[in-house]
Amino acid sequence: MDYCFSKANAVPHLAVRFSGKEAVIKALKNIGIDNIFDNDIEILNDETGCPRVLIQKEKCKDIIINISLSYCSDKCNAVAMVFRVP
């Protein structure tokens, strides 16, 4: 949230992160992990500015989540891919 509110217009940054959380929830459900909610998910930027997903739940400890976020003036899009660590 700090990242979003550090921008002159926080709205698109907040919207795309919400979209990202929804994409993560749907991707997790596809591999049988449910009862993860938007307040369980953090989307942070790494040192290079790329978005990274953090979920502090035991059932997600062996999961790798890749996410892509994009937005323009009136639309946002997010894609999440989840993988189980073998």
C-alpha contacts under 8 A as a table, 3 or more apart, distances in Angstrom:
res1	aa1	res2	aa2	distance
1	M	4	C	5.09
1	M	5	F	6.19
1	M	14	L	7.50
2	D	5	F	5.24
2	D	6	S	6.04
3	Y	6	S	5.20
3	Y	7	K	7.08
4	C	7	K	5.73
4	C	10	A	5.00
4	C	11	V	7.74
4	C	13	H	5.33
4	C	14	L	6.02
5	F	8	A	7.51
5	F	9	N	7.62
5	F	10	A	5.13
6	S	10	A	7.30
7	K	10	A	5.42
9	N	12	P	7.09
9	N	13	H	7.89
10	A	13	H	5.39
10	A	14	L	6.11
11	V	14	L	5.19
11	V	15	A	6.03
12	P	15	A	4.98
12	P	16	V	6.07
12	P	71	Y	6.90
12	P	72	C	7.88
12	P	73	S	7.63
12	P	74	D	7.96
12	P	76	C	7.46
13	H	16	V	5.41
13	H	17	R	6.31
14	L	17	R	5.24
14	L	18	F	6.22
15	A	18	F	5.14
15	A	19	S	6.17
15	A	76	C	6.99
16	V	19	S	4.90
16	V	20	G	6.06
16	V	69	L	6.36
16	V	70	S	6.81
16	V	71	Y	6.62
16	V	76	C	5.41
16	V	77	N	6.52
16	V	78	A	6.86
17	R	20	G	4.82
17	R	21	K	6.23
17	R	43	I	6.68
17	R	69	L	7.52
18	F	21	K	5.11
18	F	22	E	6.37
18	F	38	D	7.66
19	S	22	E	5.13
19	S	23	A	6.26
19	S	76	C	7.31
19	S	77	N	6.64
19	S	78	A	5.79
20	G	23	A	5.02
20	G	24	V	6.22
20	G	43	I	7.76
20	G	67	I	7.23
20	G	68	S	7.78
20	G	69	L	6.64
20	G	77	N	7.69
20	G	78	A	4.97
20	G	79	V	6.84
20	G	80	A	7.14
21	K	24	V	5.07
21	K	25	I	6.23
21	K	38	D	5.71
21	K	41	I	6.46
21	K	42	E	7.89
21	K	43	I	7.63
22	E	25	I	5.13
22	E	26	K	6.26
22	E	38	D	7.03
23	A	26	K	5.22
23	A	27	A	6.10
23	A	78	A	6.30
23	A	79	V	5.92
23	A	80	A	5.45
24	V	27	A	5.09
24	V	28	L	6.06
24	V	65	I	7.74
24	V	67	I	7.92
24	V	79	V	7.88
24	V	80	A	5.41
24	V	81	M	7.52
24	V	82	V	7.81
25	I	28	L	5.22
25	I	29	K	6.26
25	I	34	D	7.60
25	I	36	I	6.38
25	I	37	F	6.92
25	I	38	D	7.56
26	K	29	K	5.12
26	K	30	N	6.44
27	A	30	N	5.16
27	A	31	I	7.00
27	A	80	A	6.37
27	A	81	M	6.35
27	A	82	V	6.28
28	L	31	I	5.42
28	L	32	G	6.48
28	L	33	I	5.12
28	L	34	D	6.69
28	L	82	V	6.65
29	K	32	G	4.94
29	K	33	I	4.94
29	K	34	D	5.27
30	N	33	I	7.37
33	I	36	I	7.50
33	I	59	K	7.53
36	I	40	D	6.28
36	I	41	I	7.90
37	F	40	D	5.35
37	F	41	I	7.03
38	D	41	I	5.43
39	N	42	E	7.59
40	D	55	I	5.99
40	D	56	Q	6.98
40	D	57	K	7.73
41	I	53	V	6.90
41	I	54	L	5.95
41	I	55	I	5.00
41	I	56	Q	7.72
42	E	53	V	5.76
42	E	54	L	5.05
42	E	55	I	6.43
43	I	51	P	6.24
43	I	52	R	5.56
43	I	53	V	4.68
43	I	54	L	6.34
44	L	51	P	5.49
44	L	52	R	5.27
44	L	53	V	6.44
44	L	54	L	7.56
45	N	48	T	7.42
45	N	49	G	4.92
45	N	50	C	5.14
45	N	51	P	4.37
45	N	52	R	5.79
46	D	49	G	5.20
46	D	50	C	5.43
46	D	51	P	6.30
46	D	52	R	6.44
47	E	50	C	7.49
51	P	67	I	6.73
51	P	68	S	7.13
51	P	69	L	7.50
52	R	65	I	7.82
52	R	66	N	7.11
52	R	67	I	6.81
53	V	65	I	6.43
53	V	66	N	7.41
53	V	67	I	7.32
55	I	60	C	6.74
56	Q	60	C	7.42
56	Q	61	K	7.78
57	K	60	C	5.47
57	K	61	K	6.74
58	E	61	K	5.35
59	K	62	D	7.46
60	C	63	I	5.25
62	D	84	R	5.76
62	D	85	V	5.23
63	I	82	V	6.57
63	I	83	F	5.57
63	I	84	R	4.62
63	I	85	V	5.85
64	I	82	V	5.63
64	I	83	F	5.10
64	I	84	R	6.29
64	I	85	V	6.82
65	I	80	A	6.75
65	I	81	M	5.67
65	I	82	V	4.51
65	I	83	F	6.49
66	N	80	A	5.66
66	N	81	M	5.17
66	N	82	V	6.44
67	I	78	A	7.07
67	I	79	V	5.64
67	I	80	A	4.40
67	I	81	M	6.41
68	S	78	A	5.58
68	S	79	V	5.26
68	S	80	A	6.54
69	L	76	C	7.59
69	L	77	N	5.93
69	L	78	A	4.58
69	L	79	V	6.75
70	S	76	C	5.72
70	S	77	N	5.32
70	S	78	A	6.46
71	Y	74	D	7.56
71	Y	75	K	5.58
71	Y	76	C	4.00
71	Y	77	N	6.11
72	C	75	K	5.46
72	C	76	C	6.39
